[in-house]
Amino acid sequence: METLNVRESNPNQDVQFSDERNSYLFHIFTFGGFTLMDIEMNGEYIIHGLKVAPNVNLLPKWRTNGGNFQFKCINGEYPYYKEFNKSQTLVYYTDAELAEMAITEAENQ
């Protein structure tokens, strides 16, 4: 798991992340009290106007290539810029980490 640098107290910002396969640019913005996001992968827009939900993958499965991103939020609160890096963080998980999380979740049900 890698934590991305999302600045608190900034409702509109860009966050970059690169791994050995891809480069990502997240355009994070706030509208109507919700956090929304446009996502670029390798210079191509792949998602426009995504309403960000807590603790779910941001990329569709067919766009993943080694991992995925989530806003980890305490108590399932929706991401909101005033809570970035306090109770909410943007993280990258490898496919192996996501698979392990799915197994753990299944075992706990």
PyMOL commands that set and color helices and strands:
alter all, ss='L'
color gray80, all
select helices_A, chain A and resi 61-63+74-76+81-83+95-107
alter helices_A, ss='H'
color red, helices_A
select strands_A, chain A and resi 2-3+13-18+23-31+34-41+44-51+67-73+88-94
alter strands_A, ss='S'
color yellow, strands_A
deselect
rebuild
show_as cartoon
